[in-house]
């Protein structure tokens, strides 16, 4: 049954789409218009580091009917302009 969720439960609020850390950095650089050089140093990459981020939003969709309506790019733009 779709409703308001359950008090005390944890819900992932995200796009539900996979994005690489590199793509995220590229979007932030584009939005900020700040020129940066990103250097990947393989000596500092740990086995626990993730290259991609993907939040499972199935629980919030099932329990509340919530669906993302604002794109990641629009969210980043709003956060950047609010600084």
ABEGO torsion letter per residue (X at the ends): XBBAEBBGBBBBBBAGBBBBAAAAAAAAAAAAGBBBBBBBBAAABBAABBABBBBBAAAAAAAAGBBBABBAAAAAAAAAAAX
